[in-house]
Amino acid sequence: MKNIRMRNKTRERRAARARSRIRGTAQCPRLTIFKSNRYLYLQLIDDQKGHTIASASTRTPERKPSVADAINRLAHAVSDAAVKAAVLDRGYYKYHGIIKTVADTLRKKGVAI
C-alpha cells in the first residue's frame, strides 16, 4: 500500500494532467468539483479574471445535504449568470459515479458541458 505522501503526489499529478488542457472564460467557465467523504462542492470559475462566478455545495445548515439540491442551486446560479456552456474539471476523480451524475444533470438543465 502506498504511503500518504506518495498517494497525494499521485493525485496532484493526475489533477495537473486533467487541468493542463482546461481554461475557463466568462462565456465558458470551468466547472470544478471537489468531494469529501461527507460533502460535495461545485464551483464555476472564470480563470481569466480569477474569480468564482457561482458555487453550490451539499453543506447546508438548514436540512440534510442532498446532491440534487446542490446541482439545482448551481443550475439556478448558472442561469442567473447567463452561462450557456462550461468546461468540466474533474480534478483527480474518475468520470463516473457522482462526477458523471453532476455532468449529466447539468446537461439536462441546459448547460453544455
C-alpha positions as CSV (number, residue, x, y, z in Angstrom):
1,M,0.0,0.0,0.0
2,K,1.3,3.4,-0.9
3,N,2.0,5.8,1.9
4,I,0.1,9.0,2.2
5,R,2.7,11.3,0.6
6,M,3.1,9.2,-2.5
7,R,-0.7,9.0,-2.8
8,N,-1.0,12.8,-2.6
9,K,1.7,13.3,-5.2
10,T,0.0,10.9,-7.5
11,R,-3.3,12.8,-7.1
12,E,-1.6,16.1,-7.7
13,R,0.0,14.8,-10.9
14,R,-3.3,13.4,-12.1
15,A,-5.2,16.7,-11.3
16,A,-2.5,18.7,-13.1
17,R,-2.7,16.5,-16.1
18,A,-6.5,16.9,-16.2
19,R,-6.3,20.7,-15.7
20,S,-3.5,21.3,-18.2
21,R,-5.9,21.5,-21.1
22,I,-8.7,23.3,-19.3
23,R,-9.1,27.1,-19.1
24,G,-12.3,28.8,-18.1
25,T,-13.6,32.1,-19.5
26,A,-16.6,34.3,-18.7
27,Q,-18.6,32.7,-21.5
28,C,-17.5,29.2,-20.8
29,P,-16.3,28.9,-17.2
30,R,-14.5,25.9,-15.6
31,L,-16.8,23.7,-13.5
32,T,-14.7,22.3,-10.7
33,I,-15.9,19.5,-8.5
34,F,-14.5,18.6,-5.1
35,K,-15.9,15.9,-3.0
36,S,-15.1,15.0,0.6
37,N,-16.3,12.0,2.4
38,R,-19.3,13.9,3.6
39,Y,-20.0,16.9,1.2
40,L,-19.9,17.8,-2.5
41,Y,-18.7,21.3,-3.6
42,L,-19.3,22.7,-7.1
43,Q,-17.8,26.0,-8.5
44,L,-17.9,27.8,-11.8
45,I,-14.6,29.7,-12.2
46,D,-13.5,32.3,-14.6
47,D,-9.8,31.7,-15.0
48,Q,-9.1,34.9,-17.0
49,K,-10.3,37.2,-14.1
50,G,-9.5,34.7,-11.4
51,H,-12.8,34.7,-9.6
52,T,-15.8,32.4,-8.9
53,I,-18.9,33.0,-10.9
54,A,-21.2,30.7,-8.9
55,S,-20.9,28.0,-6.3
56,A,-23.0,25.4,-4.6
57,S,-22.5,22.6,-2.1
58,T,-24.3,20.0,-0.1
59,R,-23.1,21.6,3.1
60,T,-26.2,23.4,4.3
61,P,-27.2,24.1,7.9
62,E,-30.9,24.0,7.3
63,R,-31.5,20.4,6.3
64,K,-29.9,17.2,5.4
65,P,-27.5,17.6,2.5
66,S,-28.6,16.4,-0.9
67,V,-26.6,16.2,-4.2
68,A,-29.7,17.0,-6.2
69,D,-30.3,20.2,-4.2
70,A,-26.7,21.3,-4.8
71,I,-26.9,20.7,-8.5
72,N,-30.2,22.6,-8.7
73,R,-28.8,25.5,-6.8
74,L,-25.8,25.6,-9.2
75,A,-28.1,25.4,-12.2
76,H,-30.1,28.4,-10.9
77,A,-26.9,30.3,-10.3
78,V,-25.7,29.4,-13.8
79,S,-28.9,30.7,-15.4
80,D,-28.7,33.9,-13.3
81,A,-25.2,34.4,-14.6
82,A,-26.3,33.7,-18.2
83,V,-23.8,31.0,-18.8
84,K,-24.7,28.5,-21.6
85,A,-21.6,26.3,-21.5
86,A,-19.0,25.1,-19.1
87,V,-15.8,23.0,-19.1
88,L,-15.8,20.1,-16.7
89,D,-12.8,20.0,-14.4
90,R,-12.9,16.6,-12.7
91,G,-9.7,17.1,-10.9
92,Y,-8.2,13.7,-9.9
93,Y,-11.5,11.9,-9.9
94,K,-12.5,9.4,-12.5
95,Y,-15.5,10.3,-14.7
96,H,-18.1,8.0,-13.1
97,G,-20.4,8.0,-10.1
98,I,-21.2,11.4,-8.7
99,I,-19.0,13.2,-11.2
100,K,-20.9,11.8,-14.1
101,T,-24.2,12.4,-12.4
102,V,-23.4,16.1,-11.9
103,A,-22.4,16.5,-15.5
104,D,-25.4,14.7,-16.9
105,T,-27.8,16.6,-14.7
106,L,-26.4,20.0,-15.7
107,R,-26.6,18.9,-19.3
108,K,-30.3,18.2,-18.8
109,K,-30.7,21.6,-17.2
110,G,-29.4,23.2,-20.4
111,V,-25.7,23.8,-19.7
112,A,-23.4,22.5,-22.5
113,I,-20.6,20.5,-20.9
